[in-house]
Amino acid sequence: MRTVELTIPCGKIKGVETDDCLEFRGIKYANAGRWEYPVQVEQWDGVYDATYHKDCSYQRRAFEDDEVCNAFYHNEFRRGSSFTYSEDCFYLGIQTPKFVEKAPVIIYIHGGSFTGGSYNEDHINGRELTRNGIIFCAMNYRLGPYGFCAHPDLKDKDGICGNYGLYDQYIAIKWIRDNIAAFGGDPDNITIMGQSAGAMSVDIHLTNEMCKGWFRRAYMMSGAALQRKILKPYTVEKMKKFWDAVCEKAECQNMAQLKSVDPEKLYYAWFDAQKQFKFSMPYTFPVYDGKLLRKETFTMNNIPDIPYIIGMTTNDMIPFGLEITNKSWAKKAYSIGSPCYLYDFDRDLPGDDKGTWHCCDMLYVFSTLGISWRPFEEDDYKLSKIMNKMLCNFARTGNPNCDGLPYWEANWQKVMRLNKECELVNWETKKIFMNTVTGKGTSI
């Protein structure tokens, strides 16, 4: 293994030199205890070893066989890979071209329903981006009961609590802005990007007053405006009954006792409590905390004037709902003069009958088809090259148009259909609606 050493504002750091780029793995960006807000790491002693990936957040696969409890996605993204888990999961990764200055920066937030995932899963990789002069950054953050607990008894002196995982993301973004110039990046040229819960996180940070003006562009995959329009956050007070149920499951009298229970016991108390609620998902999502995420600012009437790419897959989670939210965002962007480029990924993946399942477009945009068991064809590799190039162009200029695509107009009424032949078309609403009502839209 060839290594490289840099001096950054935090101190000296050692990373890995590959043939294509420099990789810095598992950089510690913050510290915090359970249900405490993160404090940014600003300096360390000696040379920080960033030659290997470190812990991601506890999640179901930390306690059970991932091949059983998450069989489909394990087979797609994690076969043969190993991960370590902790509540102390404040780590990020950076991949950068060699010998660059003021390069465009992409900061990526991984998905997983705010309950699972990690930044270094096999399908999330920025090496192809670095070949086109782009720096790629991604972070781990606290998930599930460790990152998205909210109960009135936890409020601080300012009345704030909850969304610890979102604050982790915010501090990771701040750390990158403070240090990225030393890696060759331009802190004033950041594209924030995410998929699913990561896209929902991006959406939230676009109206996070603490990072106002930090982002030059935004790319949201399968999650734009979902919480603004459909799954609106709950208040901390509304979360009380759920977390009281978690306390009961954990045999705790109050939140103070719950704060100190074993991580596995906390996880299963939280997991079991969900079964008591008919629609439990909003209880595991971000909440209106009064600071980072505020009801009065997190609306469709308050989006930044920057360029956007917003995408979905034809068989996505709730494809008809995503069509509505994507069009709503683009229509609002159009009204304020911001270009918004919409796409519908419509290439059925070979190897089975799952179609264009939720998350499959990530393999293409990151050009990580090679990690998959699927018998991809020449057309798949061609499409992947186009999608990676459109991301690079967007990060560099705010316009995704590139060779292999017909002219892509920023327009809420038309969508770029990404398939063997890419076309700018009117929305196929009937098809997408039928995919939704017949159950073909699925998260697997």
N, C-alpha and C positions, 0 to 999 in steps of 0.2 A: 504493500500500500504506500503510494506516494503521498506525502503530506505537505501542507503549505501553512505558513504562519503570517497573520496580519496583526497590525495594531489598530484597534478601534477605540472609541471613547471609553468603553468599559474596561479596556486592558488588552492584553495579548490573547489571541485565539488561534487554535490549530485546527485545520480542516483537512479535507481529502482533495487531492488533485487527480481528476480523471483525464482521459484524453480530450474530452470535450469542454469541461468546465471545472469550477471549484465548488465543493459542497461542504457546507457547515451544518452539522447534524446535532440536534438536541441542545440548542443554545438556551440557557436558563434566562428567562426574561422577567420573572417575578417571584415573589414569595407570599404565601398567605396560609393561614390555618383554615379549618373547616368553617364555612359561612362567614369568612372575613374577606374584605375586599383586597385585591392584590396590590402589593407594593413593588414598584419597578426595580429591577436590578440595574444599578448604575455603575458599579465597579466590582471587579474581582481581583484577587491576588494571583500571582503566577500566570501560567499559560492555561487558558480554558481549553479542555479537550472536547472539540466538536467533531470528532471522527466517527461517532456512533450515535444512533438514535436512542433516546431515553424514554421514560415512562409516559404513557398516555393515561387518560382518566379511567378510573374504575368504570366498568360497564358489564353487561351480562356475560360477555365472553371471558371476563376476568375470573368468573366463578364457575362457568360451565364450558363444555366442549363446544367451541364455535362451529365446528363441522355439523353439530346437531342443532344447536339453538338458532343459528343463523346460516342454515345450510346453503341457500341459494347464493348469498353474497360472499360467503366464505369461498365457495367454488369459483366465483367470478373474480374476486379481488385479493384473497388472502391465503390461497393454497400454498403451503410450504413456507409461509412467513411466520415469524414469532414476534410477540409483543410483550412488554412488561407494563404493569399497571400500578397506579398510586393516586392518592389525592394530590400529591405534590407533582403535578403534571405540567408545570408551567415551562414548556419547551417549544422552541420553534426551529424551523430549518430554512436555510438560504442556499439557493443554487445560483451561481453567477458566472457569466462568461469570463474568460481570462482577459486581463489587460483592458478593462473598460472604465470609462469615466462618465458620470451622469447618464447612465443607462436607464431606460424606462423600467419601472418596478411593478410587478403584479403581486398583490397580497391576497392569498386564497384562504377562505374559511371552509373547512370540511363540513359535510352534512352528516345525517344520522339521527334525525328526529330529536335533536338535543339530548339524546340518550346513548349514542354510540358513535364509533368512528375514531380515526386518528389521521394526522396529516401525512404520515409516511406509509399509508397503504399502497399497494403495488401500482394501482391505476393512477395515483396522484404523483406526477413527476414532471419537473420543469426542465429536464435536460434538452428536449427538443426546442423549448423556448430559448434557452441560453444560446443555442446554435444560431438563433436569429437576433441575438443581441439584447435579450430581455432577462432581467433578474426575476427569479421566482422565489417567493417566501410563503410559508404556511405555518400554522401554529396548532398545538394542542390546547385545549381548554377544559375546564371542569364540566362534566356532563351529569344528566340525571339528578339524583338526590343531592349530589355534591355541588352541582353548579346552578341548579334551578329550584332550590328551596325558597319558599316565601311564606312567612307567618308573622302576624302583627307583633308577636313577642320578640322577634329578632330585629325590630326597627332600631336604628341608631339615634343619636341625639337630634339628628335632622329629620327623623321620620322616614329614613330610607332603608330598604332591605330588599333582598332578592336579586336575581339576574347575575349571580357571581360569575357564571360562565361568560356572559356578555362583557363584564368588566375585565375578565381575563383577556378576551379578544381585543378590547380597547387598549389595554396596557401593552399587549404584544404589538399592535399597530404603532403605538407611540414609541416603543423600543426600536422598532424597525426604522421609523422616521428619524429617530435620534442617532442611529448608528449606520444607516445604509450607505451613506456617502463613502465611508471607509471601505466598503465592499465594492465600490464603483457605481453605486446607484444614485439616482436623482430623487431626493425626498419630496420634491415639488412635482414629480411626475409619477404618481401612484394610481394604478387601476385596482380597485377593490373588487374581488370576485368571490363568488360562492355558489354552492349547489345545494338544493333542498333546504334543510335547516341552515346551511351556510348562506344560501341566498336570502333567507329570511333574516339572518343576522346582518348581512350587508344592507338590506332594506332598513333595518333599525339604525345602523350606524350612519346612514345617510341623513338622518334627522337627529343624531346624537350631537348635542350642542358642544360637547367636549372635543369633538374632532371636526368641527365645522370648517370647511375649506381645505381639508386634507386630501381630498380625492379628486383627481383630474377626470376619471371615468369610472363607470361601474358596469359589471357583467353579472347578471343573475340568471341562474339555471334552475328551473323548476321550483320557484318560490317567491317571485316578485309579487308584492302586494297581498300575499295570502293573509297576513295578519292585519294589514290595513283595511281589507275589505271583507274577509270571510271569517277567519279564526282570530277574532280580535282578542287581545290579551285580557286576562282577568286582573282585577285589583288584588292587592295583598290581602285585604279583608276577605275577599271571596275565596282565597286559597286556604283560609284557616281550617275549614272543615276537613279538607283533604289531609293537611299535615297533622291535624289532631288524630285522624285515622292512622297515619303513619306512626305516630307516637304510641297509639294503642297496640298496633301490630308489633312494635319493638319493645313492648312492656315498659314504656317510659311514662312518667307522670307529666312531663312537660318538655318543651323544646330545649331547655338547658341540659336535661339528661340525654336527650336524643343527640345533641351535639357531640357527645363524647362516646357514643356507642361504636362498636367495631364496624369497619366499613362494610363488611359482608352482611352483618345483621341489619344495618341501615338500608342497604340495597334491597334486601328481600322484604323488609317491612314496607318500603316504598313500592316495590313491585306488586306485593299482595294488596296494598291499599287501593291500587288502581282498579282491581276487580270489583270493588264496592260501588264504583261510580259508573253510570251508564255510558257516559262519554268522557273518558278520563284524560284524553290527550291535552286539552287546554291546561290541565293541572300540572303538566310536565313541561310546559312551554314558558317562555319569558312572560313577565308580568309588567304592568305599569308600576314602576318603582319610584316615580316622582323626580328622577334626575336624568338617568341615561335614556329611559324610555318613558315618555310623558304622553298622556292621553290627548292633550291639547295641541301637541306638535306632530304626533304620529298619525297623520291624515293624508289622504290623496291630494289635498290642496297644498301640501308642503313637501315638495321634492326639489332637490338641487338642480340648478341649470348646468348640467354636464351631459356628455354623450352616454348612451346606454346600449348594451346588447342584452336582450331578454329572450330566453329560450325555454323550450319544453320538448318532450317527446310525444309522439302520437298516441302511445299507450301509457302515458304518464299516470301518476297517482289518481288524480281527478282531472282528466284532460279538459273537460268542458269548463270546469272552474278555473283552470289555469289559462285557458283561452280568454275568459272574461277578465281575469286580473291582468294578464299581459297586455291586452288591448286597452284596458283602462289606464295602465301606466303610460303606454305609448301615446294615448290620446291626450293625457295631461301634459306629457313632455312636449308634444307638438304644440299645445296651447301656449307654452312659455318659450318656444323657439329652440328646444333642445332636441337634437337628433336621437331617435330611439329605433334601433334595428331589431326586428322580431324574427325568430326562427322557430320552425317546427321540425325536429329531427324525425325523419320518416323512413329510415333504413332499417328494415327488419334484420336483426342479427342472425347470422347463420348458425346452425347447430341444434336448434330446437324450435318450438312454436311460441316462444315468449314475446316475439315481436320487438317493439322498441320500448323495452322495460325502463322503469325509473332508474336513472343513473347511467344508462348505457352510453349516452353521448359523451360522458367523461373520457371513455377510452379513446374516442376519436379526437376530441379537442386537445388532449394532452399527448396524443400520438403514442399511447401505451398499449396498442393492440397486441403487441408481442408478448405480454404477460398472460394472455388469455388462452384457454383451451380451445376456443372456437375456431372453426376452419375458415378464417377470413379469406376473402378473395381480393383480387387486384382492385376491384371497385371500392372495397372498404379502405384499403391503404390510400387510394387516391382521395377519397372523401376525408380521411383523417388528415392528410397533408393540407387540404384546403382549409379545414376547420382550425388547424393549428396556425396556419398562415393568417387566417382572418383574425384570430386572437392577437397575434403579434402586431399586425397592422393597427388594430384597434388600440392596443397598449401604447403604440408609438405615435399615432396621429388622431385617434378618436374616430376613425373610419375603417370598417372591416373589409371594404372591397379589396379583392385580390384576384389573381389569375385563377381560373377555374370556376368562378362565380359569375353569373350574369350581374348586371348592375343592380346593387342592393340599395333600394330607396328606403330612407328612414320614414316610415309611414305606419300608422296604427291600423290601417285597413288592409294592408298586404303583409305577407309573411314569407320569409325565405324557406322554402321546403328543401331540406337537406336530404338527398338521396343519391342514387347512382347518377341521376341527372338533377342538378340543383336548379330550382325555378323560383322566381318571385311570383307568388300567386295570391289570389283572394283566399281568405280563411275557408277551409273545408269544414264549416261548423257542423253540418249534418253528420259527417263521418266521425268527428271528434265527440259529438253528443252521443252517438250510438256506442262508441267505445266506452263511454262513461256508464251508460245505463245497462250495457250488457256485461259489465265487469271486466272488459278488456284493458281498461285503465287500471293499473295495479302497481303497488310498491313491492310486489313479490312476497 
